Structures are given as C-alpha cells and as structure tokens.
Amino acid sequence: MTLSKPLKNALIVLLTYVCAVLIMRYRRDGMDWGPALLIGLLITPLALLLSAGRDRLMAKATRAGERARARRRGEATE
C-alpha cells in the first residue's frame, strides 16, 4: 500500500507530536498533560525542521561526493 505525499506528511507530523507528548508525560519525572501537549506543539515543527535540514545536507554531501569521484576518474584517465 502506498500513501500519497500529503497523507504521509500528515502521519509523520501526527506521530512525531504523539511521541513527543508521550515521552514528556511518562518520563521518570513526568509532567502534567497540559504542559506536555503545549511543549509537543513546539517540539514537533522543530524536530521536523531539523530532520529536513539533515536530509538536505546529506543530499548535498552525496552530490559533492559524486562530483569529486567523477573528477578523480576524469583526471585518472588523462
């Protein structure tokens, strides 16, 4: 089963929010539901932004590595 991109993004946001709230609520010195829900609202976009930034940096590094390998192969054949 494949999901459309908007549905997949919505599920990722929802699961990130739920995980953040549950971790805050049930950690050793857990907090009440109210603050956990509010902090979850702040953590979710930040976590997704950091994840997207990491993916972008990794893609740039992959492309840079491919260019470097292509340059080395080109220099080695000459």
C-alpha positions, 0 to 999 in steps of 0.5 A: 500500500502506498500513501500519497505525499500529503497523507504521509506528511500528515502521519509523520507530523501526527506521530512525531507530536504523539511521541513527543507528548508521550515521552514528556508525560511518562518520563521518570519525572513526568509532567502534567498533560497540559504542559506536555501537549503545549511543549509537543506543539513546539517540539514537533515543527522543530524536530521536523525542521531539523530532520529536513535540514539533515536530509538536505545536507546529506543530499548535498554531501552525496552530490559533492561526493559524486562530483569529486569521484567523477573528477578523480576518474576524469583526471585518472584517465588523462 
